[in-house]
Amino acid sequence: MAKKGGKRTGAGRPAGSKNKVTPEIKAMAQKHCPAALEMIVQLAQNAENESTRLAAAKELLDRGYGKARQVVDADLRHGGAIQVQMVQL
């Protein structure tokens, strides 16, 4: 059976290679950010669909305050597997 996950030789971007997002492309995209942000505000305030308004509001909050932290409480002292249990509040 093949090993799943973990570090594999040759996987990923080679060390030292340049990122595909060049400074020029990033600068071009950033010129459109004010208009895109205004569109998100308009959707948050005026979209007919409630899920669209919620998604737009979340995008604004993420940009204004950063994404919410996800707290993970793990005891790794014994080297065992990590079990994740989702609890709906």
Steps between C-alpha positions, in 0.01 A plus 500: 500500500636842404577745775247783514572857605815642646810630329581347163824541310455737206158624613414869507668804355877463474697700757608837366252507212304820447136538593267521198344818640749761391511846657360642176195271505445572869514877436252468211258301717530745790379785275161326489476443875308818590230421240487135608467600865221743412320220315528277808351780712213544253431126503507490880245780516276439201516145366159333475638163606572471872790257445664751264467777761649271765792395277573864416485600867744221589739619229490852643563376853790281383661796327437741785592279795662189353355152492370361827738268681421134527612380840646150514571334831742213444703283735791366296714376788439133432545508121154365433263591221311827518123459515281788390148534633273769357260646757212716383424778746 
